Amino acid sequence: GYTTEKLFDALKSGAIPIYWGSEGRPERDVLTGNGIVFYDPSYPQKCLSIVKKITSDVTFRQEFLSKPKTHPQASQIISEKLDKLRDLMNEILTS
């Protein structure tokens, strides 16, 4: 269930991350899954095939990158998660 910040850093910089983790659905309520190449060790050829297509087919790459990476309510959800974390930390530190 853990998602590293590196995934967000890659998306923010315009890179195409290759991601393995979170059962192929990192931060479901924030990320759409678009713009990410998911690696599944049971099917490594699928990942390789997508990477090859991204590097060789300009139209595919543009379409791959043009889709929204986050859900419309992502900033609100992140803000709520940070509020909950702040409240929890305050509770821990004051008890």
C-alpha positions, 0 to 999 in steps of 0.5 A, spaced: 500 500 500 505 504 500 507 509 494 513 512 493 514 520 492 518 518 486 512 516 482 510 523 483 516 526 482 517 523 475 510 525 473 511 532 475 517 532 471 514 529 465 518 523 465 514 516 464 515 512 470 516 504 470 512 502 476 512 496 480 508 496 486 501 497 490 498 492 486 499 496 479 494 501 482 498 506 486 494 512 490 487 510 486 484 516 489 489 521 486 492 517 480 488 515 474 494 510 472 495 514 465 502 516 463 505 510 468 508 504 465 506 498 470 511 492 471 509 486 473 514 480 474 509 475 472 509 478 465 515 482 463 514 482 456 508 487 457 512 492 460 517 491 455 512 492 449 509 498 452 516 501 452 518 499 445 512 502 443 513 509 446 520 510 444 518 508 437 511 510 435 510 518 436 503 518 436 502 513 441 507 516 446 503 523 445 496 519 446 500 516 452 502 522 455 496 527 454 491 523 458 490 526 465 495 523 470 490 525 476 483 525 478 479 532 478 479 531 486 486 529 487 488 536 490 482 536 495 484 528 497 491 530 498 489 536 502 485 531 507 490 526 508 495 531 510 490 534 515 488 527 518 496 526 518 497 533 522 491 531 527 494 524 528 501 527 529 498 533 534 494 527 538 500 523 539 505 529 541 499 532 546 497 525 549 
